[in-house]
Each structure stands twice: as C-alpha cells, then as structure tokens.
Amino acid sequence: MPPTTPIAHSKTAALSRILDVVPRGYVRFTAGVVSSDKVITLANKFHRLYGIGATPAQRLTRKRDGLANALMVIYWPPDTPAAHWLLLATNGAGLEREQLQLVTDKPRLNWLGYELVRHATRGGTRWTWRRPKSEMAEHYLMLQNIAGRRNEQGMSEFLERLARQPGFHGVREQTRALCLSARRLGHSGELPVLYYTQKVSHGERIVLTG
C-alpha cells in the first residue's frame, strides 16, 4: 500500500485526530498555514523528511533506532485558499531543523480557535479542547448584552450557535456554563441540547510520493 495521510475538511475531524494521537506520545508540535496550491507539496516534503505516512512497522523501526515518529494534521475546508497544518512528533532524533514545542508547555497549544488541555476523569486525566479564556469572556459579555435588551429570541439563537461548536468535553462544559449563566440572567427559553463529539473519520486520505 502506498503511504497516505488524511486531510480533514472539518474542525471536528482535525481536532479529534490530535486527541487520538497525543496520548500515544505525539507531544511535540509545530504549526503553520499554507496556500491551497502547496498543501500536497508540503505533505510530501514532510513525508520525505520525517515519514508522516510511515506504516506501523516502519514506526516501530524508527522508534527502535532512536528516531522520532511524526504525523501531519491538515485542516483544509473545501473551496478555501489556504490550509492549516500541524506537525506532531514523538520524542527522538531527526526533527532538529523544526522549532518544536511541547503540548504541555505554556502558552498551551491553541489551534483552529481551541486550546488543548487535560481534564480529570475517574482514574486519571484525559486530553480535551476548550475555548480560550479571552473568547469565553466575550461570550459572557454577549450574554449580558442580550439579556439587557430582553431579547429572548436572540438569546436562544446565540446559545444554539454555541451548542453547534465541536462537542468536545471542554467545549461542552463551557457551553453548559454559558447556558446556566443565561438562566441566571433571566432567559426562560428552552436551552439547546449539548451533543458529544462522536468518533469521526480523520479525513480523506491522499497518497504521498515523498
């Protein structure tokens, strides 16, 4: 089988892939934006340099030899002029030319408008995405503004838009807190349903030539 890498056309797919691989040791990263006509070229370059399309067996060999494994997450919505990319790597040699940061460093990894954090669960912690604090402050200010105008329909529509954002644990908990704040501010309308993010495909796979 030829080497491949997925291209995500939705934020949920791109962000979900990161949550899937960070617990597997892909904890170093660098990111950027590339024009649509250079997406494939960049992916092939990263495969040639770092083996982003390597098979599981090839990744085991690289790990045995002390080399880092790498993969590339690409967010490229249809009919857009640019794509956002994230290169993730495990510990090991071979990526010295890249200025890599750790996902545990501060400021936190902030990608596509969301920041990567850990939340406590029974038996340990898990990674999730949440909105940055600055964005949440804006949302609370908007709630107060809408409530001050006694615009019930506007409040319902605003909360519904928030509920349609990717349903990762951190985002969902923030949306729940915003809904409760709307209640305290006097909103009497029905609150939106908060959906969990389901397991999704990481994207459409493209063949790499290296």
C-alpha positions in Angstrom: 0.0 0.0 0.0 1.3 3.5 -0.8 1.9 5.9 2.0 -1.0 8.2 2.8 -2.1 11.0 5.2 -5.6 12.3 5.8 -6.9 15.8 5.0 -9.7 16.9 7.4 -12.4 19.1 5.9 -14.0 19.9 9.3 -12.5 21.2 12.5 -14.0 18.3 14.5 -12.1 15.8 12.3 -8.8 17.7 12.6 -9.1 18.3 16.4 -10.3 14.7 17.0 -7.2 13.3 15.4 -4.9 15.3 17.7 -6.8 14.0 20.7 -6.3 10.5 19.4 -2.5 10.7 18.9 -1.3 12.9 21.8 -1.9 10.1 24.3 0.3 7.9 22.1 3.3 10.1 22.6 2.9 12.6 19.8 3.6 15.5 22.2 5.9 17.8 20.2 4.5 20.1 17.6 4.9 23.0 15.1 2.2 24.5 13.1 1.5 26.9 10.1 -0.7 27.9 7.3 0.0 27.0 3.6 -1.7 28.1 0.4 -4.0 25.5 -1.2 -1.7 25.0 -4.2 1.1 24.0 -1.9 -0.7 21.6 0.5 0.3 18.4 -1.3 3.8 19.6 -1.8 4.3 20.3 1.9 2.8 16.9 2.9 5.2 15.1 0.5 8.1 17.2 1.9 7.2 16.2 5.5 6.9 12.5 4.4 10.3 12.6 2.7 11.9 14.2 5.7 10.0 12.7 8.6 7.9 9.8 7.3 4.5 11.2 8.2 3.0 8.4 6.1 5.0 5.6 7.6 3.4 2.2 8.4 3.1 0.9 11.9 6.0 -1.4 11.3 8.1 1.4 10.0 7.3 3.5 13.0 8.4 0.7 15.3 11.7 0.5 13.4 12.2 4.3 13.7 11.5 4.1 17.5 14.0 1.3 17.9 16.6 3.3 16.1 16.0 6.3 18.3 14.3 8.4 15.7 11.1 10.4 16.3 7.9 9.4 14.6 5.8 12.2 13.0 2.4 12.8 11.5 0.7 15.7 10.0 -2.8 17.0 10.7 -4.3 19.1 7.9 -7.4 21.2 8.1 -8.5 22.2 4.6 -12.1 23.0 4.1 -13.4 22.8 0.6 -13.0 25.8 -1.7 -10.7 27.7 0.7 -7.5 29.3 -0.4 -5.4 28.1 2.5 -5.0 25.1 4.8 -3.9 24.9 8.4 -1.4 22.3 9.3 0.1 20.8 12.5 3.2 18.6 12.6 3.2 16.3 15.6 6.2 14.2 16.7 7.2 11.8 19.4 10.4 12.1 21.3 13.5 11.1 19.4 16.0 12.4 16.9 15.5 13.6 13.3 13.5 16.8 13.6 16.2 19.1 14.8 15.5 21.6 11.9 12.0 22.2 13.2 11.2 24.5 16.2 9.1 22.1 18.1 7.2 22.9 21.3 5.6 20.5 23.8 1.9 20.3 24.2 2.4 20.6 27.9 4.2 23.9 27.6 2.5 27.3 28.3 1.0 29.0 26.5 -1.0 25.9 25.6 -1.4 24.6 22.1 -4.0 26.8 20.5 -5.2 25.6 17.1 -8.2 26.4 15.0 -9.5 28.6 17.8 -9.4 26.0 20.6 -6.8 25.2 23.2 -5.6 21.8 24.3 -6.0 21.0 28.0 -6.3 18.0 30.3 -9.3 17.3 32.5 -9.7 15.0 35.4 -11.5 11.7 35.0 -12.0 8.7 37.2 -8.7 7.0 37.3 -6.6 9.8 35.7 -6.7 12.6 33.2 -7.7 12.9 29.5 -7.0 15.5 26.8 -9.7 17.7 25.5 -10.3 21.0 23.7 -11.8 24.2 25.1 -12.4 27.8 24.1 -9.6 30.2 25.2 -10.5 32.4 28.3 -10.5 35.5 26.2 -13.2 34.1 23.9 -15.3 32.9 26.9 -15.1 36.5 28.4 -16.5 37.8 25.2 -19.4 35.2 25.3 -20.3 36.2 28.8 -20.3 39.8 27.8 -22.6 39.0 24.9 -25.0 37.2 27.2 -25.2 40.2 29.4 -25.8 42.4 26.4 -28.6 40.3 25.0 -30.2 39.8 28.4 -30.1 43.6 29.0 -32.1 44.1 25.8 -34.6 41.4 26.9 -34.2 39.6 23.5 -35.3 36.1 24.2 -35.1 35.0 20.6 -31.7 36.5 20.2 -30.5 34.7 23.4 -31.9 31.3 22.1 -30.1 31.8 18.7 -26.8 32.7 20.4 -26.9 29.7 22.7 -27.8 27.5 19.7 -24.8 28.7 17.8 -22.5 27.9 20.8 -24.1 24.4 21.1 -23.2 23.7 17.4 -19.5 24.1 18.0 -17.4 20.9 18.3 -18.8 18.9 21.3 -15.5 18.0 23.0 -15.7 17.7 26.8 -14.1 21.0 27.5 -16.2 23.0 24.9 -19.3 21.3 26.1 -18.7 22.1 29.7 -18.1 25.7 28.8 -21.3 25.9 26.8 -23.2 24.4 29.7 -21.8 27.1 32.0 -22.9 29.7 29.5 -26.4 28.3 29.3 -26.7 28.3 33.1 -25.5 31.9 33.1 -28.2 32.8 30.6 -30.8 31.3 33.0 -29.5 33.4 35.9 -29.8 36.4 33.6 -33.5 35.7 33.2 -33.6 33.6 30.0 -36.7 31.5 30.1 -36.5 29.8 26.7 -35.5 26.2 26.0 -31.8 25.5 26.3 -30.1 23.8 23.4 -29.1 20.1 23.5 -25.3 19.7 24.0 -24.1 16.9 21.9 -21.0 14.8 22.4 -18.4 14.6 19.6 -18.8 11.2 18.1 -15.9 9.1 16.6 -15.3 10.6 13.2 -13.0 9.8 10.2 -9.7 11.7 10.3 -10.4 12.8 6.8 -9.9 12.0 3.1 -6.6 10.2 2.5 -4.2 11.5 -0.1 -1.3 9.4 -1.5 2.2 10.7 -0.6 5.0 10.5 -3.1 7.8 11.7 -0.9 
